[in-house]
């Protein structure tokens, strides 16, 4: 059986074979889910190509890559393949993304027509949890009354955030966390990252091998310096820089969570889990700090993070957390 090595990532081979074995009886809707930045979109795109391939024998084998359908798919011009992506809300300062009902309706109108290549029609929605309530209801109606020869492929980073009524009408398929050694081989040989560095990046990104592609490294380095030597002016400068670069707040709250988690681990006598490159500095940093105070700051950060997709000012949210962190340092110095 031909492997799809030219499309999917090396760590997805077992998932790919598992999917092909389940494809003997086609479902009208699939829900693919798993951690972010593990290559789910690439995987689902490969399956869409396989579904549309003229020689895949009902998607029980990988796409041939040579038929008219595969050639059109390869150049992004397949007439029976529709992608619905999340779109940035232009009125939001937090890069909030959503899938609006207009996008879903447009795809629904198109799939009412016959296939232009006399085969299947495939609709790919990513991520499905980004749909507005109206868009989700429109999709749900289609899943309840599926159009002939049409397959919906839904992708989710957080399956628990998807409407249960949508989940119940799909065949769910989980993409497992990548194998560390396979990922390190890929990062080393494909992206030229040294193995030890690849392992550290993978650990910091919670096993997500593709997170580094979008990672704002310079901004993170500034964050680390701000945390190692917290001062009022450096905090204000960092918050202003973060807001100016318009990075999504999910980065900041991920960094602050991992930083505080490492501080807690150090105080409990354990090693650093995430920020291993500053492990020595971290152990020195926590000396004199009290564990309940760090837990309280972590709880405060989690509460503020809940509002990261709202219109609240990004700079003010960052300042509120970092100033509380500065207060921790001042308490230590005064004790």
C-alpha positions as CSV (number, residue, x, y, z in Angstrom):
1,X,0.0,0.0,0.0
2,X,1.4,3.3,-1.0
3,X,2.3,5.7,1.8
4,X,1.5,9.4,1.6
5,X,5.0,10.5,2.5
6,X,5.1,13.4,0.0
7,X,2.2,15.1,1.8
8,X,1.8,14.3,5.5
9,X,4.4,14.5,8.2
10,X,6.5,11.5,9.2
11,X,4.9,11.2,12.6
12,X,1.5,10.9,11.0
13,X,2.1,7.7,9.1
14,X,0.4,5.4,11.7
15,X,-2.6,7.7,11.9
16,X,-2.8,7.8,8.1
17,X,-2.9,4.0,7.9
18,X,-5.5,3.9,10.7
19,X,-7.6,6.4,8.8
20,X,-7.5,4.5,5.5
21,X,-8.6,1.3,7.3
22,X,-11.7,3.2,8.6
23,X,-12.5,4.7,5.2
24,X,-14.0,1.5,3.8
25,X,-17.5,2.8,4.6
26,X,-17.5,6.5,4.0
27,X,-19.0,8.9,6.6
28,X,-20.8,12.0,5.4
29,X,-18.9,14.0,8.1
30,X,-15.6,13.6,9.9
31,X,-14.3,15.5,12.9
32,X,-10.5,15.5,13.1
33,X,-9.1,16.7,16.4
34,X,-5.9,16.9,18.4
35,X,-3.4,19.3,19.8
36,X,-2.5,22.5,18.0
37,X,0.6,22.7,15.7
38,X,0.9,19.0,15.1
39,X,0.0,19.1,11.4
40,X,-3.7,18.4,11.5
41,X,-4.5,20.7,8.5
42,X,-1.9,19.0,6.3
43,X,-3.3,15.6,7.4
44,X,-6.9,16.5,6.5
45,X,-5.9,18.1,3.2
46,X,-4.2,14.8,2.3
47,X,-7.4,13.0,3.1
48,X,-9.5,15.5,1.1
49,X,-7.2,14.8,-1.9
50,X,-7.6,11.1,-1.4
51,X,-11.4,11.4,-1.3
52,X,-11.4,13.3,-4.5
53,X,-8.8,11.1,-6.3
54,X,-10.2,9.1,-9.2
55,X,-8.0,6.1,-8.3
56,X,-8.2,5.9,-4.5
57,X,-10.8,3.1,-4.5
58,X,-13.2,4.7,-2.2
59,X,-10.4,6.4,-0.1
60,X,-9.1,3.0,1.0
61,X,-5.7,3.9,-0.5
62,X,-3.7,7.1,-0.9
63,X,-4.3,9.6,-3.7
64,X,-2.5,8.6,-6.9
65,X,-1.2,12.1,-7.6
66,X,-1.6,11.7,-11.4
67,X,-5.3,11.8,-12.2
68,X,-7.1,15.0,-13.3
69,X,-8.5,15.5,-9.8
70,X,-5.1,15.1,-8.1
71,X,-3.5,17.6,-10.5
72,X,-6.2,20.2,-10.0
73,X,-6.0,19.7,-6.2
74,X,-2.2,20.1,-6.3
75,X,-2.5,23.6,-7.8
76,X,-5.3,24.6,-5.5
77,X,-7.9,24.7,-8.2
78,X,-10.2,21.7,-7.6
79,X,-13.8,22.7,-8.4
80,X,-15.3,20.3,-5.9
81,X,-13.2,21.2,-2.9
82,X,-14.3,24.0,-0.6
83,X,-12.3,25.4,2.3
84,X,-13.8,27.5,5.1
85,X,-11.2,29.2,7.3
86,X,-11.5,31.3,10.3
87,X,-11.2,35.0,9.5
88,X,-9.8,37.9,11.5
89,X,-12.4,40.3,12.9
90,X,-11.3,43.7,11.6
91,X,-12.9,45.4,14.5
92,X,-11.0,43.4,17.1
93,X,-7.6,44.4,18.4
94,X,-6.9,40.9,19.7
95,X,-6.7,39.1,16.3
96,X,-9.9,37.3,17.2
97,X,-10.9,35.0,14.5
98,X,-14.2,33.5,13.6
99,X,-16.1,31.7,10.9
100,X,-19.2,33.6,10.0
101,X,-22.5,32.4,8.6
102,X,-21.9,34.0,5.2
103,X,-18.9,31.6,4.6
104,X,-20.9,28.6,5.5
105,X,-23.9,29.6,3.4
106,X,-21.7,30.2,0.4
107,X,-20.3,26.7,0.6
108,X,-23.7,25.2,1.2
109,X,-25.1,26.9,-1.9
110,X,-22.2,25.4,-4.0
111,X,-22.6,21.9,-2.8
112,X,-26.3,21.9,-3.9
113,X,-25.0,21.7,-7.5
114,X,-23.7,18.6,-9.1
115,X,-20.0,17.7,-8.9
116,X,-18.1,19.3,-11.8
117,X,-15.8,16.2,-12.0
118,X,-18.7,13.7,-11.5
119,X,-17.3,12.6,-8.1
120,X,-17.5,13.6,-4.5
121,X,-17.7,17.2,-3.2
122,X,-15.6,17.9,-0.1
123,X,-16.0,20.8,2.4
124,X,-13.1,21.4,4.8
125,X,-13.9,23.7,7.8
126,X,-11.0,24.7,10.1
127,X,-11.2,25.1,13.1
128,X,-14.9,24.3,13.6
129,X,-14.9,25.8,17.1
130,X,-14.3,29.2,15.5
131,X,-17.8,29.2,14.0
132,X,-20.3,31.8,15.2
133,X,-23.5,30.4,16.7
134,X,-25.3,31.2,13.5
135,X,-22.7,29.5,11.4
136,X,-22.8,26.4,13.6
137,X,-26.5,26.1,13.3
138,X,-26.3,26.4,9.5
139,X,-23.8,23.6,9.5
140,X,-25.8,21.5,11.8
141,X,-28.8,21.6,9.5
142,X,-26.6,20.3,6.6
143,X,-25.3,17.5,8.8
144,X,-28.8,16.5,9.7
145,X,-29.9,16.5,6.1
146,X,-26.7,15.6,4.2
147,X,-26.4,16.4,0.5
148,X,-25.7,13.5,-1.7
149,X,-22.1,12.8,-2.7
150,X,-20.8,15.4,-0.2
151,X,-18.4,14.9,2.7
152,X,-17.7,17.5,5.4
153,X,-14.2,17.4,7.0
154,X,-14.1,19.3,10.3
155,X,-11.0,20.2,12.1
156,X,-10.8,21.1,15.8
157,X,-8.0,22.1,18.2
158,X,-10.5,21.7,21.2
159,X,-13.1,19.1,20.6
160,X,-14.8,20.0,23.9
161,X,-15.6,23.4,22.5
162,X,-17.5,22.0,19.5
163,X,-21.3,21.8,19.8
164,X,-22.2,18.3,21.0
165,X,-24.9,18.1,18.4
166,X,-22.3,18.6,15.7
167,X,-19.9,16.1,17.3
168,X,-22.6,13.4,17.4
169,X,-23.2,13.7,13.7
170,X,-19.6,13.2,12.8
171,X,-17.2,10.3,12.8
172,X,-14.5,11.4,15.2
173,X,-10.8,10.8,14.5
174,X,-8.1,11.8,17.0
175,X,-4.6,12.6,15.8
176,X,-2.2,11.5,18.5
177,X,0.7,13.5,19.9
178,X,3.8,13.0,17.8
179,X,6.6,10.7,18.8
180,X,9.5,12.7,20.2
181,X,12.3,10.9,18.3
182,X,10.5,11.1,15.0
183,X,9.9,14.8,15.4
184,X,13.5,15.5,16.4
185,X,14.6,13.6,13.3
186,X,12.3,15.8,11.2
187,X,13.4,19.1,12.8
188,X,17.1,18.1,12.6
189,X,17.1,16.9,9.0
190,X,14.4,19.1,7.4
191,X,14.8,22.4,9.3
192,X,18.4,22.2,10.3
193,X,17.8,22.4,14.0
194,X,20.3,20.7,16.2
195,X,18.9,17.7,18.1
196,X,19.3,19.1,21.6
197,X,17.8,22.4,20.5
198,X,14.9,20.5,18.8
199,X,14.3,18.6,22.0
200,X,14.1,21.8,24.0
201,X,11.8,23.5,21.6
202,X,9.5,20.4,21.5
203,X,9.4,20.4,25.3
204,X,8.7,24.1,25.6
205,X,5.9,23.8,23.0
206,X,4.3,20.8,24.8
207,X,5.1,18.4,22.1
208,X,3.8,20.5,19.2
209,X,6.5,20.3,16.5
210,X,5.2,23.0,14.2
211,X,4.7,25.7,16.9
212,X,8.2,27.1,16.1
213,X,7.1,28.1,12.6
214,X,4.9,30.9,14.0
215,X,6.8,31.5,17.2
216,X,7.8,35.2,17.8
217,X,11.3,34.3,19.2
218,X,12.5,37.9,19.6
219,X,9.5,38.9,21.6
220,X,9.8,35.8,23.7
221,X,13.5,36.6,24.4
222,X,12.4,40.1,25.6
223,X,9.8,38.4,27.8
224,X,12.5,36.2,29.4
225,X,14.7,39.2,30.1
226,X,11.8,41.1,31.6
227,X,11.0,38.1,33.9
228,X,14.6,37.6,35.0
229,X,15.1,41.3,35.9
230,X,11.6,42.7,36.6
231,X,11.6,46.5,36.6
232,X,8.8,49.0,36.1
233,X,10.2,50.5,32.9
234,X,11.1,47.2,31.3
235,X,7.6,45.9,32.0
236,X,5.9,49.0,30.5
237,X,8.3,48.8,27.5
238,X,7.6,45.1,26.9
239,X,3.8,45.5,27.2
240,X,3.9,48.4,24.7
241,X,6.1,46.3,22.3
242,X,3.8,43.3,22.5
243,X,0.8,45.4,21.7
244,X,2.6,47.2,18.8
245,X,3.6,43.9,17.2
246,X,-0.1,42.8,17.4
247,X,0.7,39.2,18.4
248,X,-2.2,37.2,19.7
249,X,-2.4,37.2,23.5
250,X,-2.4,33.4,23.6
251,X,1.4,33.6,23.3
252,X,1.8,35.8,26.4
253,X,-0.5,33.8,28.6
254,X,1.2,30.6,27.5
255,X,4.6,32.1,28.4
256,X,3.5,33.4,31.8
257,X,1.8,30.1,32.7
258,X,4.9,28.1,31.8
259,X,7.2,30.6,33.7
260,X,5.1,30.5,36.8
261,X,4.8,26.7,36.6
262,X,8.6,26.4,36.4
263,X,8.9,28.7,39.5
264,X,6.5,26.5,41.4
265,X,8.4,23.4,40.4
266,X,11.7,25.0,41.6
267,X,10.2,25.9,44.9
268,X,8.9,22.3,45.3
269,X,12.4,21.0,44.7
270,X,11.9,19.8,41.2
271,X,13.6,20.7,37.9
272,X,12.5,23.3,35.4
273,X,10.1,21.7,32.8
274,X,9.7,24.4,30.2
275,X,12.3,27.2,30.4
276,X,15.3,24.8,30.6
277,X,17.6,27.3,29.0
278,X,17.4,29.5,32.1
279,X,17.2,26.8,34.7
280,X,20.1,28.1,36.8
281,X,18.7,31.6,36.8
282,X,15.2,30.3,37.6
283,X,16.5,28.5,40.8
284,X,18.2,31.7,41.9
285,X,15.1,33.8,41.1
286,X,12.7,31.8,43.3
287,X,14.9,32.1,46.4
288,X,13.0,34.0,49.1
289,X,9.6,33.7,47.3
290,X,6.6,32.1,48.9
291,X,4.7,29.3,47.1
292,X,1.2,30.6,47.9
293,X,2.0,34.0,46.3
294,X,3.1,32.4,43.0
295,X,-0.1,30.2,43.0
296,X,-2.2,33.3,43.5
297,X,-0.5,35.1,40.6
298,X,-1.0,32.0,38.4
299,X,-4.7,32.0,39.3
300,X,-4.9,35.7,38.5
301,X,-3.3,35.1,35.2
302,X,-5.7,32.4,34.3
303,X,-8.6,34.6,35.1
304,X,-7.3,37.4,32.9
305,X,-6.6,34.9,30.1
306,X,-10.3,34.1,30.0
307,X,-10.9,37.5,28.5
308,X,-8.0,37.5,25.9
309,X,-10.4,37.2,23.0
310,X,-12.4,40.3,24.0
311,X,-11.9,43.9,23.2
312,X,-9.9,44.5,26.4
313,X,-6.7,46.4,25.7
314,X,-3.8,43.9,25.2
315,X,-1.2,46.2,26.8
316,X,-3.3,46.7,29.9
317,X,-3.8,43.0,30.3
318,X,-0.1,42.3,30.1
319,X,0.8,45.2,32.4
320,X,-1.6,44.0,35.0
321,X,0.0,40.5,35.2
322,X,3.6,41.7,35.0
323,X,3.1,44.4,37.6
324,X,1.8,41.8,40.0
325,X,4.9,39.8,39.2
326,X,7.1,42.8,40.0
327,X,5.3,43.1,43.3
328,X,6.3,39.5,44.1
329,X,9.9,40.5,43.5
330,X,9.7,43.6,45.7
331,X,8.2,41.5,48.5
332,X,11.1,39.1,48.3
333,X,13.6,42.0,48.4
334,X,12.0,43.6,51.4
335,X,11.8,40.4,53.5
